[in-house]
Amino acid sequence: MAGTPSKKRKKTSTRPSRSRGNPAKARVSGSPAAVAPPTARDWIGAARLRTLPLAVTPVLIGTGAALVVTDEFHGMIALACLAVAVFLQIGVNFANDYSDGIRGTDDHRVGPARLTASRKVPARRVLTVALGFFALAAIAGLAIVIRTGQWWMLAIGALAIAAAWFYTGGKRPYGYDGLGELFVFVFFGLVATLGTTWVQAFSLPQEAWFGAVAAGLLACAVLLANNLRDIDQDRVAGKRTLTVLIGRRWTQGLFTLFVLVPFAIAAFLALFYPIAWLALMALLAGIPAIIIVWSYREARELVVALALTSLTSVGYGALLFWAFVG
């Protein structure tokens, strides 16, 4: 007859641990079974092309605002601004793939599989690609600084790259504490738009400020749609996005606000630039995105809302550019 052990056994906790450690200390997630090598489609998916319109929008609006106060079109500078924005956006996407992947945040994600979490690519290689795109953004930014002589903007560029990395990287990523939208609004809205205007016109007209706010809000709307899709997985992984903190209903309301306020700004600008009324055409993509966010049944549907919001952003930016130069 077996006796009762004198020492109590330690209970094994079933509560998921919060993976918020240093991403420099990579972990292996998932099954040890062999995985297929990455394809070109996997790399393109990791670049998250649906988000790239967010890099184009502030450059379009910023360039249009510059042409309000100057008759000279600085095409090469505008292209360099576009390169900075696009390379920085892709760099952020690969950095998020790396940091979220080694933390385990992406182990059970709903959207397209990521390179690091799927173990198709070594984490260090994904990190190298992210740093490579950050370097390309820095080179394009340096070219702008040399061309314009605005050397103080090097500090702004360095801050932007640092903010891009610490969004999900480092020991205490601020994207895990509900501050992701603030980063997106500041750097993909205000900094990108106003910076584009400044290096071309050395002036910041009111049109640039209004456009910067609009671009930032639409970029935040895309992030909200992304985080709403991943809300359940983020809760388990300990990723406290703004969506996790405020819940589904408040996120849906905030998303709607972020999409519609830019069009109120366009309506105001139309009092001075009549073509700005055409910016309302971008609602052809924005309204369906709002409907999906409020009525979705499966998280995968929000991938469509994300893409539609990105299209809303770039369409809005193109039409506002036309209004300023028309």
C-alpha positions, 0 to 999 in steps of 0.5 A, spaced: 500 500 500 503 506 497 504 511 502 502 519 502 509 523 500 510 527 506 512 533 501 507 536 497 508 536 490 509 543 486 503 545 482 504 546 475 501 553 473 497 553 466 497 560 466 501 562 460 507 566 461 508 573 458 514 573 453 517 580 454 524 578 455 530 581 451 529 579 443 536 578 443 535 572 447 532 568 441 527 562 443 525 556 439 518 556 438 513 551 435 515 544 433 522 541 432 519 538 425 523 540 419 519 546 415 519 548 408 525 553 406 522 560 405 519 562 398 519 569 395 512 569 397 514 568 404 519 574 404 514 578 400 509 577 405 514 578 411 515 585 408 507 586 409 506 590 402 499 592 405 502 597 409 506 600 404 501 605 402 502 608 409 509 610 407 506 613 400 501 618 403 505 623 407 510 624 402 504 625 397 501 630 402 507 633 404 510 634 397 503 638 395 503 642 401 510 644 399 508 646 392 503 651 396 508 655 398 514 654 392 513 654 385 519 649 384 518 642 384 524 638 387 523 631 384 529 628 387 528 630 394 521 628 394 523 621 391 528 621 397 523 622 402 519 616 399 525 612 399 526 613 407 519 612 408 518 606 404 525 603 407 523 605 414 516 601 413 519 595 411 524 595 416 519 596 421 515 590 419 521 585 419 523 588 425 517 586 428 517 579 425 524 578 428 522 581 435 515 578 436 517 571 433 522 570 438 518 572 444 512 567 441 507 573 440 506 570 433 506 563 435 498 563 434 497 569 429 491 569 425 494 573 419 499 570 414 505 566 417 511 570 419 518 568 417 521 567 424 515 564 428 514 559 422 522 557 423 523 558 415 528 563 416 533 563 422 531 569 427 538 572 426 537 573 418 530 576 419 534 581 424 539 582 418 534 584 413 531 589 418 537 592 419 539 593 412 532 596 410 534 601 416 541 602 413 537 604 406 533 609 410 539 612 413 542 613 407 536 616 403 536 621 409 543 622 409 542 624 402 537 629 403 541 632 409 547 633 404 542 636 399 538 641 403 544 642 408 539 641 414 544 637 418 539 637 424 535 633 421 540 627 422 537 627 429 530 626 427 532 620 423 536 617 428 530 618 433 525 615 427 530 609 427 530 608 434 523 608 435 522 603 429 526 598 433 523 599 440 516 598 438 517 591 439 524 590 440 529 591 446 527 589 453 521 594 454 518 595 447 513 600 448 508 597 443 507 592 448 504 597 453 499 600 448 503 606 445 504 603 438 499 608 435 502 614 438 509 612 435 505 611 428 501 618 429 508 621 430 513 618 425 508 616 420 504 622 420 507 628 423 514 627 422 514 624 415 509 629 412 512 635 415 519 633 414 517 632 406 514 639 406 520 642 410 526 639 406 522 642 399 520 648 401 523 650 408 516 652 411 511 649 414 504 651 412 497 650 415 496 645 409 502 641 411 499 640 419 492 638 417 495 633 412 500 630 417 494 629 422 490 626 417 495 621 414 497 620 422 490 618 423 489 613 417 496 610 419 493 609 426 487 606 423 491 601 420 494 599 426 488 598 430 485 593 424 491 589 425 491 589 433 483 588 433 485 581 428 490 579 433 487 581 440 486 574 443 493 572 441 496 578 444 492 577 450 495 570 451 502 572 449 502 578 454 502 584 448 498 589 451 496 593 445 491 599 445 486 594 443 487 589 448 487 595 453 481 598 451 477 592 448 473 590 442 468 595 442 472 601 444 477 599 438 471 599 433 469 606 435 476 609 435 477 606 428 471 609 425 473 616 428 480 615 425 478 613 418 472 619 418 476 625 421 481 625 415 475 626 411 472 632 415 479 635 415 478 634 407 472 638 407 475 644 411 480 644 406 475 644 400 473 651 402 480 653 400 482 648 395 475 646 392 478 639 389 479 637 396 472 635 395 474 629 391 478 626 397 471 624 399 472 619 394 477 615 398 471 613 402 469 608 397 474 604 400 474 607 407 466 605 408 467 598 407 473 597 412 468 600 417 463 596 416 467 590 416 470 592 423 464 593 426 460 586 423 466 581 422 465 574 425 472 571 423 478 575 425 481 573 418 476 578 415 480 584 418 485 583 413 481 585 408 479 591 412 486 593 413 488 593 406 482 597 404 484 602 410 491 602 407 488 604 400 483 609 403 490 612 406 494 612 399 487 615 395 486 620 400 493 622 399 493 622 392 487 626 391 489 631 397 496 632 393 492 634 387 487 639 391 494 643 393 497 643 386 491 643 382 
